[in-house]
Amino acid sequence: MAEEKIMSASIKLSVVLPVSAKKLYKAWLSTKEHSAFTGGEAAVSPRLGGRYSAWDGYIQGKTLELEPYKRIVQAWRTSDFPENSIDSKLELILQEGKFGTKLILVHTDIPVGQGKEYRKGWNDFYFKPMKEYFGRKTIKTGN
C-alpha cells in the first residue's frame, strides 16, 4: 500500500511593535493581555505543555517550546481544520531593536487551501490590533 503525502501550506510574516520583547512575550502568554490585544476571548496556561485558546475558542493548542523573551513555539489549530488533520506549528521569534520588537511569525503545517485565509487573519486579527494596543501611550505603575 502506497503512503499518500498531503501537502501543507506555510506562512512567514513579521511586524515591528513598539514594545519590549519581554512585555510582548509575557502578553502573548497572558490570558488577560492576549484577550486585550486581540479583542477576542483567550485562555492561556503560560507554561511548557500548557494549553491555550484564543478568539472565543476558534484557535486552540498547546505550548511546545519556550525561550523566555526570545521564542515561543505552539501547536496550533482552528475549528476550521479538517478533523483528521494534524495540528499546525506556530513559531514566534522576538528580536528587540531600537524601535521596538520585531515579531517574526512562522506558521507551518497549515491544511491545504487555508494558507491565504490565515495569512490575512494574522494581519487583520493579530498584527493590526497589536500595533494599536502596544502603540497606546499609557503610564502604568507596578508590573
N, C-alpha and C positions, 0 to 999 in steps of 0.2 A: 504494500500500500504506500503510495507516494504522499509525502507530507506537503501540505499546501502552506506557503508562506504568505501571510496577509501583510501588505504594505501599510505603513502608518505615516502620518504627517509630523513635521517638526516646525517649531516657531522659535525665532530668536529675536527679541526686542530689547530696547534699552531706553531709559529715561533718566534725566538728572533731576533730582528732587532737592529742594532747599532744606535739608535736614541732615543730621549726623548719621553715620552708619549705625551707631549704637541705638539711636532713637528709632530709626527705620526698622532695624532687626527686632527690637522689643515690640514695636507697634504691630508688625506682621504676626507675631506670636501672642498677641493680646486680644482676648475676646472683645473687650471694650473698644480698643483703638481700631482693630480690624473692622468692626461694625461701623465705627465713626468715619473712617476714611473711605469706606465703600458706600455707605448708606444702606447696606443690606445686613440683616442679622447674621452674626458669626458666633461660633463657639469654638474656642481653641484651647487645647491642653498643651501648654508651652514646653514640652519636653520630648526627648528622643522616644519614638514609639507612640507619642501622643496623637490622639485622633482630633480632627477638626472638621468643621463645616462652615460654609460661607454662603452668602446670598440666600438666606432663608432655607438652607438645606439643599439648594441646587448643586453646590460643589461640596464634595466630601473627600476625605483622605486621611493620610497618616504621615507623620514626620519621620523621615528615614535617616537624615544626617543633619547635624547642627555644628557649625563652626562659628562661635559667637562673634557677632558684628561683621562677619565676612560672607557667610554662605548658609543657605537653608535648602535642603532637598526634601521634597514631599511626593508621596504617591498621591495622584490627583484624578478625580473623575467627576462627571456631572450626571445628572439624571437623564441626559440625552445620549449617554454612551450606550451602545448595544449591550444587552445583558451579558453576553459571553465575551465581551472584550476585556482585555487586561487594563489595569489602571495605567494612566499615563504618568510621566515623571516630570515634575516641575523643579527646576533648579534656579535659585535666586542668588546672584553674586553681587555683593555690595562693595563698591570701590569709592572710598571717601576722597574727595578732592577739594580744590579751592572754592568751588561754587556749590558745594553740597555733596550728595552721594549719587553716584551713577548706579542705578539698579539695572543689572543685566538679567533678563528673564529668558531661560531656555526651557521650552516645553516640548517634550518628545513623546513618542508612542501615542499620538492622538489618532483616534479612529479615522479611517479613510473618509474623505469628504467633509470632515469637520474642521480642518485646519484654518480655513479662511474665516469661518464664524468665530473661532476662538481668538484669532489674531485681532479681529475687530473688537471682540469682547474685552481683551486685555487692555486695549487702548481706551475704549469707552467706559468700562465699568471699574477699572483699576487706575490706570495712569492719569486720566483726566481728573477724577475726584481726588487722587493722591496729591497731584500738583496743587489743587485748590486747598486741600486740608493742611498740607505741610507748608504752604505758602502764606497762610494767615499769620499775621504778626501778633501773637498773643504772649502775654507775660504770665508765666505760671510760677508759683512758688512750690518748693518741695521737690518731689520726684521730677 
